[in-house]
């Protein structure tokens, strides 16, 4: 809500004149979307106008190039993105309150609690990196630009860690759902031995793996001060010596990151989703054959069906919102020259990838509410309880400030 309010206040201010037609000094540091690791690696050698790269100017030059399509980006990233961000923050905070209840966190839904925390982190880093980046160009705010330069390397690293963590939390939760419905005995026995303590260890392992895999991004960028320049040109972000290393760029940034963070989880979720759907049909058929009107068995089947529907919906939303990410990543490897020759398409594609990542993190509550009866019931109970508390506070407020209030079975009580 704060982001939306900020957007409309800025729109109405006099500072939004047609200064987007002018050119300001020095380098432009652009957005760091999920697929930007290879594009960042190209910064020292290739001068581009693409909004997702840093253009390193020649020594002694104090020429600042504003990003292209700034007006469109403002409405796409700042306005539309802030609406999605606000919705995602509110719904994820509501989910976190509900999922941390003892009755829910003692089940497999603890994975979703961890995923909710990760999504909140992704939303916060998105708002601090992308909209702020547009605003300091759009409003010519030097102080905001300097502040952004100092915190963005850290938030960039955190966002990369949380992106990997949220992806693999979905993978491990989907894998557990598959073990529940599979007919393979070793996997079935392994699933029956899963305890809540083991789930906590799995979640901790996912975050440890994500941190150890992406913490190296913290040393990719460094601040460089230009003594000869003033204003926006006084400070800029540049790659460190480690990030310029060809082996680091080729092995880690190009292959390892894309395989571990993009291709493997995408293909794994496609496969697991297919296996869950296939095996669930066998489970339903077996349940029909063993139907004996036992209410306990009926409740078990109902809970299992809700878990299956929810995981299919979560995985499907992830796959749909990451299709463009996979396409752009493959395109970069196959024919990057085409993307460089079409900067408008390349720019809006990478911006859309970032926006879809935030959208995916914001869709959890509608998915959970529509597909899982336990979460839906807990959300309804929580909302009713808050509504009752609000009503009680309102009645108490009325009783305190009005002399005649029907507060005792309709009997008027005179307040002295």
NULOGU-931289 format. One record per residue (C-alpha): residue number from 1; residue in three letters; x, y negated, z. Coordinates in Angstrom, 2 decimals, m for minus. Each point is the difference from the previous one (the first is absolute). Last residue first. Example, Ala and Ser with C-alpha at 12.3 -4.5 7.8 and 13.67 -1.06 7.14 Angstrom:
2
{2 "SER" {13.67 1.06 7.14}} {1 "ALA" {m1.37 3.44 0.66}} 
***
This chain:
416
{416 "UNK" {m22.95 m8.20 34.80}} {415 "UNK" {m0.83 2.46 m2.70}} {414 "UNK" {m3.71 0.78 m0.08}} {413 "UNK" {m0.72 3.54 m1.07}} {412 "UNK" {m2.73 0.77 m2.47}} {411 "UNK" {m0.98 3.66 0.12}} {410 "UNK" {0.25 1.68 m3.43}} {409 "UNK" {1.62 3.16 1.34}} {408 "UNK" {2.54 m2.08 1.95}} {407 "UNK" {1.77 m2.42 m2.36}} {406 "UNK" {m2.87 m2.12 m1.27}} {405 "UNK" {1.99 m3.27 0.29}} {404 "UNK" {m1.24 m3.28 1.44}} {403 "UNK" {2.65 m2.52 1.05}} {402 "UNK" {2.19 0.36 m3.12}} {401 "UNK" {3.80 m0.16 0.09}} {400 "UNK" {1.06 3.09 1.91}} {399 "UNK" {m2.73 2.29 m1.32}} {398 "UNK" {0.78 m0.96 m3.60}} {397 "UNK" {3.71 0.81 0.43}} {396 "UNK" {m0.87 3.31 1.65}} {395 "UNK" {m2.26 0.81 m2.94}} {394 "UNK" {2.80 m0.83 m2.46}} {393 "UNK" {2.53 2.08 1.97}} {392 "UNK" {m2.40 2.94 m0.01}} {391 "UNK" {m0.56 m0.38 m3.75}} {390 "UNK" {3.75 m0.10 m0.67}} {389 "UNK" {0.55 3.11 2.14}} {388 "UNK" {m2.81 1.77 m1.87}} {387 "UNK" {1.51 m0.93 m3.37}} {386 "UNK" {3.43 1.22 1.11}} {385 "UNK" {m1.52 3.32 1.06}} {384 "UNK" {m1.95 0.31 m3.23}} {383 "UNK" {3.14 m0.67 m2.06}} {382 "UNK" {2.04 2.57 1.95}} {381 "UNK" {m2.74 2.62 m0.28}} {380 "UNK" {m0.30 m0.60 m3.76}} {379 "UNK" {3.76 0.27 m0.43}} {378 "UNK" {0.14 3.23 2.04}} {377 "UNK" {m2.86 1.53 m2.02}} {376 "UNK" {1.66 m0.90 m3.30}} {375 "UNK" {3.34 1.36 1.23}} {374 "UNK" {m1.64 3.31 0.94}} {373 "UNK" {m2.13 0.11 m3.18}} {372 "UNK" {2.96 m0.26 m2.36}} {371 "UNK" {m0.56 m0.86 m3.70}} {370 "UNK" {m1.71 m3.39 m0.27}} {369 "UNK" {1.45 m1.60 3.12}} {368 "UNK" {3.50 1.32 m0.63}} {367 "UNK" {0.05 m1.26 m3.59}} {366 "UNK" {m1.52 m3.40 0.85}} {365 "UNK" {2.50 m0.33 2.89}} {364 "UNK" {3.09 1.01 m1.96}} {363 "UNK" {m0.46 m2.31 m2.99}} {362 "UNK" {2.35 m2.77 1.16}} {361 "UNK" {3.27 1.94 m0.30}} {360 "UNK" {m0.90 0.94 m3.58}} {359 "UNK" {m0.78 m3.64 m0.76}} {358 "UNK" {3.41 m1.03 1.35}} {357 "UNK" {1.74 2.45 m2.33}} {356 "UNK" {m2.30 m1.11 m2.83}} {355 "UNK" {1.13 m3.62 0.49}} {354 "UNK" {3.66 1.00 m0.20}} {353 "UNK" {m0.58 2.03 m3.17}} {352 "UNK" {m2.01 m2.91 m1.44}} {351 "UNK" {2.98 m2.30 0.49}} {350 "UNK" {2.22 2.50 m1.82}} {349 "UNK" {m2.44 0.21 m2.92}} {348 "UNK" {m0.51 m3.77 m0.04}} {347 "UNK" {3.71 m0.63 m0.45}} {346 "UNK" {0.66 2.76 m2.53}} {345 "UNK" {m2.94 m1.06 m2.18}} {344 "UNK" {1.09 m3.64 0.02}} {343 "UNK" {3.68 0.89 m0.40}} {342 "UNK" {m0.49 1.91 m3.27}} {341 "UNK" {3.55 0.31 m1.37}} {340 "UNK" {1.28 1.26 3.36}} {339 "UNK" {m2.75 2.62 0.05}} {338 "UNK" {0.90 1.17 m3.52}} {337 "UNK" {3.68 0.20 0.94}} {336 "UNK" {m0.93 2.22 2.94}} {335 "UNK" {m0.89 2.86 m2.32}} {334 "UNK" {0.12 3.44 1.63}} {333 "UNK" {1.25 m0.68 3.52}} {332 "UNK" {m1.97 m3.20 0.53}} {331 "UNK" {m3.08 1.61 m1.58}} {330 "UNK" {0.16 2.83 2.53}} {329 "UNK" {m0.04 m2.52 2.85}} {328 "UNK" {m2.79 m2.01 m1.64}} {327 "UNK" {m2.15 3.12 m0.43}} {326 "UNK" {0.64 1.24 3.56}} {325 "UNK" {m0.96 m3.35 1.51}} {324 "UNK" {m3.05 m0.23 m2.25}} {323 "UNK" {m1.20 3.40 1.28}} {322 "UNK" {0.61 m1.03 3.61}} {321 "UNK" {m3.45 m1.43 0.82}} {320 "UNK" {m1.77 3.00 m1.53}} {319 "UNK" {2.25 2.57 1.70}} {318 "UNK" {m0.34 m1.61 3.43}} {317 "UNK" {m3.77 m0.33 m0.33}} {316 "UNK" {m0.22 3.66 m1.04}} {315 "UNK" {2.15 1.10 2.94}} {314 "UNK" {m2.20 m1.85 2.48}} {313 "UNK" {m3.25 1.25 m1.58}} {312 "UNK" {1.22 3.62 m0.10}} {311 "UNK" {1.13 m0.34 3.62}} {310 "UNK" {m3.40 m1.32 1.08}} {309 "UNK" {m1.99 2.67 m1.84}} {308 "UNK" {2.10 2.80 1.53}} {307 "UNK" {m0.25 m1.39 3.52}} {306 "UNK" {m3.76 m0.40 m0.36}} {305 "UNK" {m0.34 3.57 m1.32}} {304 "UNK" {2.03 1.34 2.94}} {303 "UNK" {m2.18 m1.87 2.47}} {302 "UNK" {m3.20 1.35 m1.60}} {301 "UNK" {1.39 3.53 m0.17}} {300 "UNK" {0.88 m0.13 3.70}} {299 "UNK" {m3.41 m1.44 0.85}} {298 "UNK" {m1.74 2.81 m1.92}} {297 "UNK" {2.14 2.62 1.71}} {296 "UNK" {m1.12 m1.37 3.37}} {295 "UNK" {m3.64 m0.21 m1.12}} {294 "UNK" {0.00 3.71 m0.90}} {293 "UNK" {m2.62 0.43 m2.72}} {292 "UNK" {1.69 3.24 m1.13}} {291 "UNK" {1.72 m1.11 m3.21}} {290 "UNK" {2.91 2.36 m0.74}} {289 "UNK" {m0.63 0.06 m3.77}} {288 "UNK" {m0.56 m3.76 m0.08}} {287 "UNK" {3.23 m0.60 1.92}} {286 "UNK" {1.94 2.20 m2.44}} {285 "UNK" {m1.30 m1.98 m2.96}} {284 "UNK" {0.85 m3.29 1.71}} {283 "UNK" {3.54 1.18 0.81}} {282 "UNK" {0.53 1.20 m3.57}} {281 "UNK" {m1.08 m3.39 m1.36}} {280 "UNK" {2.35 m1.66 2.46}} {279 "UNK" {2.93 1.88 m1.49}} {278 "UNK" {m0.32 m1.75 m3.38}} {277 "UNK" {m0.61 m3.47 1.45}} {276 "UNK" {2.92 0.33 2.41}} {275 "UNK" {2.28 1.37 m2.72}} {274 "UNK" {m0.77 m2.92 m2.35}} {273 "UNK" {0.64 m2.55 2.74}} {272 "UNK" {3.24 1.74 0.91}} {271 "UNK" {1.21 m0.13 m3.62}} {270 "UNK" {m0.90 m3.66 m0.59}} {269 "UNK" {1.40 m0.88 3.42}} {268 "UNK" {3.32 1.70 m0.77}} {267 "UNK" {0.22 m1.69 m3.42}} {266 "UNK" {m0.41 m3.47 1.52}} {265 "UNK" {2.18 0.80 3.00}} {264 "UNK" {2.85 1.18 m2.29}} {263 "UNK" {m0.25 m2.74 m2.65}} {262 "UNK" {m0.08 m3.21 2.01}} {261 "UNK" {2.01 m0.20 3.23}} {260 "UNK" {2.30 3.02 m0.21}} {259 "UNK" {0.52 0.06 m3.78}} {258 "UNK" {0.01 m3.77 m0.50}} {257 "UNK" {2.30 m0.63 2.95}} {256 "UNK" {2.45 2.76 m0.94}} {255 "UNK" {0.22 m0.76 m3.72}} {254 "UNK" {0.38 m3.72 m0.68}} {253 "UNK" {0.79 m1.60 3.34}} {252 "UNK" {2.05 2.84 1.48}} {251 "UNK" {1.93 1.62 m2.84}} {250 "UNK" {0.24 m2.76 m2.61}} {249 "UNK" {0.06 m3.14 2.12}} {248 "UNK" {2.23 1.49 2.70}} {247 "UNK" {2.39 1.40 m2.61}} {246 "UNK" {0.10 m3.35 m1.83}} {245 "UNK" {0.91 m1.89 3.22}} {244 "UNK" {m1.73 m3.36 m0.10}} {243 "UNK" {m2.18 0.89 3.01}} {242 "UNK" {3.14 0.74 2.04}} {241 "UNK" {1.57 m3.32 m0.98}} {240 "UNK" {m3.09 m1.81 1.25}} {239 "UNK" {m2.71 m1.25 m2.32}} {238 "UNK" {m0.88 m3.67 0.11}} {237 "UNK" {m2.57 m2.12 1.79}} {236 "UNK" {0.18 m3.76 m0.38}} {235 "UNK" {0.71 m3.12 2.01}} {234 "UNK" {0.65 m3.65 m0.96}} {233 "UNK" {m1.85 0.23 m3.33}} {232 "UNK" {m3.42 m0.56 1.55}} {231 "UNK" {1.11 m3.38 1.27}} {230 "UNK" {3.64 m0.91 m0.47}} {229 "UNK" {2.88 1.43 m1.98}} {228 "UNK" {3.79 m0.26 0.21}} {227 "UNK" {0.24 2.01 3.23}} {226 "UNK" {m1.84 2.98 m1.46}} {225 "UNK" {m0.72 2.38 2.90}} {224 "UNK" {m0.37 3.72 m0.71}} {223 "UNK" {m2.37 2.15 2.06}} {222 "UNK" {0.43 3.76 m0.36}} {221 "UNK" {m2.00 2.84 m1.48}} {220 "UNK" {0.39 3.78 m0.24}} {219 "UNK" {1.14 0.59 3.57}} {218 "UNK" {m3.48 0.42 1.50}} {217 "UNK" {m0.84 2.36 m2.86}} {216 "UNK" {2.14 2.61 1.78}} {215 "UNK" {m2.87 0.46 2.46}} {214 "UNK" {m1.91 1.80 m2.77}} {213 "UNK" {0.80 3.71 0.49}} {212 "UNK" {0.83 m0.11 3.72}} {211 "UNK" {m3.18 m1.94 0.75}} {210 "UNK" {m2.24 2.23 m2.10}} {209 "UNK" {1.50 3.18 1.49}} {208 "UNK" {m0.39 m1.30 3.56}} {207 "UNK" {m3.58 m1.09 m0.74}} {206 "UNK" {m0.91 3.39 m1.45}} {205 "UNK" {1.74 1.86 2.85}} {204 "UNK" {m1.96 m1.97 2.59}} {203 "UNK" {m3.23 0.96 m1.75}} {202 "UNK" {1.06 3.66 m0.09}} {201 "UNK" {0.94 m0.10 3.68}} {200 "UNK" {m3.41 m1.43 0.85}} {199 "UNK" {m1.64 2.77 m2.02}} {198 "UNK" {2.04 2.57 1.93}} {197 "UNK" {m1.31 m1.43 3.27}} {196 "UNK" {m3.55 0.22 m1.29}} {195 "UNK" {0.45 3.69 m0.67}} {194 "UNK" {0.49 1.94 m3.23}} {193 "UNK" {0.07 3.76 0.63}} {192 "UNK" {m3.20 0.65 m2.00}} {191 "UNK" {1.54 m1.80 m2.99}} {190 "UNK" {3.03 2.31 0.00}} {189 "UNK" {m2.29 3.03 0.04}} {188 "UNK" {m1.92 m1.35 m3.00}} {187 "UNK" {3.24 m0.77 m1.83}} {186 "UNK" {1.26 3.55 0.58}} {185 "UNK" {m3.45 1.45 m0.93}} {184 "UNK" {m0.51 m1.72 m3.36}} {183 "UNK" {m3.78 m0.51 m0.23}} {182 "UNK" {0.28 m3.78 0.13}} {181 "UNK" {m2.66 m2.22 1.60}} {180 "UNK" {1.85 m1.15 3.13}} {179 "UNK" {3.42 0.09 m1.64}} {178 "UNK" {m1.32 m2.46 m2.60}} {177 "UNK" {m1.18 m2.42 2.70}} {176 "UNK" {3.48 0.18 1.56}} {175 "UNK" {1.61 m0.81 m3.36}} {174 "UNK" {m2.34 m2.97 m0.44}} {173 "UNK" {1.08 m1.37 3.38}} {172 "UNK" {3.65 0.54 m0.94}} {171 "UNK" {m0.40 m1.81 m3.35}} {170 "UNK" {m2.08 m2.89 1.38}} {169 "UNK" {2.65 m0.58 2.66}} {168 "UNK" {2.57 0.24 m2.81}} {167 "UNK" {m1.46 m2.99 m1.83}} {166 "UNK" {m0.47 m2.07 3.16}} {165 "UNK" {3.63 0.57 1.02}} {164 "UNK" {1.45 m0.85 m3.43}} {163 "UNK" {m1.95 m3.26 m0.13}} {162 "UNK" {0.87 m0.75 3.63}} {161 "UNK" {3.74 0.25 m0.68}} {160 "UNK" {m0.20 m2.13 m3.16}} {159 "UNK" {m2.08 m2.63 1.83}} {158 "UNK" {2.49 m0.10 2.87}} {157 "UNK" {2.90 m0.54 m2.40}} {156 "UNK" {m1.78 m2.85 m1.80}} {155 "UNK" {m0.97 m1.46 3.37}} {154 "UNK" {3.67 m0.13 0.97}} {153 "UNK" {1.24 m1.44 m3.30}} {152 "UNK" {m2.97 m2.46 m0.01}} {151 "UNK" {0.78 m1.66 3.33}} {150 "UNK" {2.68 m2.50 m0.90}} {149 "UNK" {m1.04 m0.80 m3.56}} {148 "UNK" {m3.61 m0.57 1.08}} {147 "UNK" {1.06 m2.62 2.56}} {146 "UNK" {2.03 m1.85 m2.65}} {145 "UNK" {m2.94 0.08 m2.44}} {144 "UNK" {m2.45 m1.09 2.69}} {143 "UNK" {2.21 m2.97 0.86}} {142 "UNK" {0.31 m0.89 m3.68}} {141 "UNK" {m3.76 m0.11 m0.56}} {140 "UNK" {m0.53 m0.88 m3.67}} {139 "UNK" {m3.72 0.87 0.27}} {138 "UNK" {m0.23 2.64 m2.76}} {137 "UNK" {3.58 1.19 0.43}} {136 "UNK" {m0.23 0.32 3.77}} {135 "UNK" {m3.49 1.46 m0.35}} {134 "UNK" {0.85 2.80 m2.42}} {133 "UNK" {2.65 1.48 2.29}} {132 "UNK" {m2.27 m0.44 3.00}} {131 "UNK" {m2.66 2.05 m1.81}} {130 "UNK" {2.49 2.85 m0.72}} {129 "UNK" {2.25 0.38 3.06}} {128 "UNK" {m1.84 m0.77 3.25}} {127 "UNK" {m3.34 1.27 m1.29}} {126 "UNK" {1.47 3.26 m1.27}} {125 "UNK" {2.02 0.51 3.20}} {124 "UNK" {m3.18 m0.28 2.08}} {123 "UNK" {m1.98 2.32 m2.28}} {122 "UNK" {2.73 2.65 m0.02}} {121 "UNK" {0.24 m0.12 3.81}} {120 "UNK" {m3.76 0.44 0.33}} {119 "UNK" {0.18 2.94 m2.40}} {118 "UNK" {2.71 1.67 2.11}} {117 "UNK" {m2.09 m0.34 3.15}} {116 "UNK" {m3.00 1.48 m1.83}} {115 "UNK" {2.10 2.89 m1.31}} {114 "UNK" {1.06 0.77 3.58}} {113 "UNK" {m3.65 0.06 1.06}} {112 "UNK" {m0.83 2.07 m3.10}} {111 "UNK" {2.51 2.64 1.03}} {110 "UNK" {m1.60 0.02 3.46}} {109 "UNK" {m3.16 1.06 m1.82}} {108 "UNK" {1.28 3.60 0.23}} {107 "UNK" {m1.63 0.09 3.43}} {106 "UNK" {0.78 m1.39 3.49}} {105 "UNK" {m0.05 m3.54 m1.44}} {104 "UNK" {m3.72 0.33 m0.65}} {103 "UNK" {m1.52 0.83 3.41}} {102 "UNK" {2.67 m2.03 1.79}} {101 "UNK" {m0.84 m3.21 m1.83}} {100 "UNK" {2.95 m1.27 m2.03}} {99 "UNK" {m1.90 0.54 m3.26}} {98 "UNK" {m2.68 m2.54 0.93}} {97 "UNK" {2.33 m2.87 0.93}} {96 "UNK" {2.23 0.75 m2.98}} {95 "UNK" {m2.98 0.05 m2.34}} {94 "UNK" {m1.14 m3.45 1.11}} {93 "UNK" {3.54 m1.32 m0.45}} {92 "UNK" {0.08 1.59 m3.46}} {91 "UNK" {m3.33 m1.59 m0.95}} {90 "UNK" {1.01 m3.51 1.07}} {89 "UNK" {3.48 0.17 m1.55}} {88 "UNK" {m1.26 1.46 m3.28}} {87 "UNK" {m2.75 m2.60 m0.43}} {86 "UNK" {2.47 m2.82 0.67}} {85 "UNK" {2.58 1.46 m2.39}} {84 "UNK" {m2.56 0.54 m2.77}} {83 "UNK" {m1.14 m3.62 0.33}} {82 "UNK" {3.61 m1.15 0.22}} {81 "UNK" {0.87 1.88 m3.20}} {80 "UNK" {m2.86 m1.62 m1.90}} {79 "UNK" {1.09 m3.50 1.05}} {78 "UNK" {3.78 0.29 0.29}} {77 "UNK" {0.90 2.77 m2.47}} {76 "UNK" {m2.53 m0.35 m2.83}} {75 "UNK" {m1.02 m3.65 0.37}} {74 "UNK" {3.55 m1.22 0.55}} {73 "UNK" {1.37 2.39 m2.60}} {72 "UNK" {m2.27 m1.52 m2.63}} {71 "UNK" {1.23 m3.51 0.81}} {70 "UNK" {3.64 1.10 0.12}} {69 "UNK" {0.00 1.73 m3.37}} {68 "UNK" {3.82 m0.14 m0.06}} {67 "UNK" {2.03 m0.40 3.13}} {66 "UNK" {1.76 m3.27 0.62}} {65 "UNK" {3.54 m0.27 m1.28}} {64 "UNK" {2.40 m1.87 2.26}} {63 "UNK" {3.05 m1.44 m1.72}} {62 "UNK" {2.98 m0.88 2.13}} {61 "UNK" {2.79 1.22 m2.27}} {60 "UNK" {3.48 0.13 1.55}} {59 "UNK" {0.48 3.70 m0.65}} {58 "UNK" {m2.45 1.34 m2.55}} {57 "UNK" {m3.50 0.87 1.12}} {56 "UNK" {m1.01 3.36 1.39}} {55 "UNK" {m3.54 0.82 m1.05}} {54 "UNK" {m1.63 2.11 2.69}} {53 "UNK" {m2.53 2.47 m1.29}} {52 "UNK" {m3.71 0.71 0.43}} {51 "UNK" {m1.23 m3.23 m1.55}} {50 "UNK" {1.53 0.92 m3.34}} {49 "UNK" {2.04 m2.88 m1.41}} {48 "UNK" {3.06 2.17 m0.40}} {47 "UNK" {3.76 m0.36 0.27}} {46 "UNK" {1.56 3.44 0.02}} {45 "UNK" {3.28 0.79 1.73}} {44 "UNK" {m0.32 m0.84 3.68}} {43 "UNK" {m3.77 0.65 0.24}} {42 "UNK" {m0.30 3.45 m1.52}} {41 "UNK" {m0.07 1.81 3.35}} {40 "UNK" {m3.03 m2.03 1.02}} {39 "UNK" {m1.86 1.41 m2.99}} {38 "UNK" {0.96 3.51 1.06}} {37 "UNK" {m1.46 m0.52 3.46}} {36 "UNK" {m3.13 m1.80 m1.26}} {35 "UNK" {m2.45 2.90 m0.21}} {34 "UNK" {m1.63 m0.47 3.40}} {33 "UNK" {m0.15 m3.76 m0.39}} {32 "UNK" {2.72 m2.41 1.04}} {31 "UNK" {m1.17 m3.36 m1.18}} {30 "UNK" {2.27 m2.62 m1.45}} {29 "UNK" {3.04 m2.03 0.94}} {28 "UNK" {0.33 m3.03 m2.21}} {27 "UNK" {3.30 m1.73 m0.42}} {26 "UNK" {0.87 m3.67 m0.07}} {25 "UNK" {m1.77 m3.42 m0.60}} {24 "UNK" {m3.61 m0.89 m0.91}} {23 "UNK" {m1.66 m0.05 m3.43}} {22 "UNK" {m3.25 m1.81 m0.53}} {21 "UNK" {m3.26 1.30 m1.50}} {20 "UNK" {m1.03 1.55 3.32}} {19 "UNK" {m0.10 m3.59 1.29}} {18 "UNK" {m3.54 m0.29 m1.35}} {17 "UNK" {m1.38 m1.24 3.26}} {16 "UNK" {m0.51 2.31 2.93}} {15 "UNK" {1.49 m2.32 2.61}} {14 "UNK" {m3.30 m1.84 0.30}} {13 "UNK" {m1.45 2.66 2.25}} {12 "UNK" {m3.19 1.93 m0.82}} {11 "UNK" {1.78 3.11 m1.24}} {10 "UNK" {2.25 0.03 3.07}} {9 "UNK" {m2.96 0.03 2.35}} {8 "UNK" {m1.60 2.74 m2.08}} {7 "UNK" {3.04 2.25 0.26}} {6 "UNK" {0.62 m0.64 3.69}} {5 "UNK" {m3.56 1.02 0.84}} {4 "UNK" {0.40 3.24 m1.95}} {3 "UNK" {3.27 0.81 1.79}} {2 "UNK" {m1.45 m0.76 3.42}} {1 "UNK" {m2.90 2.32 m0.76}} 
***
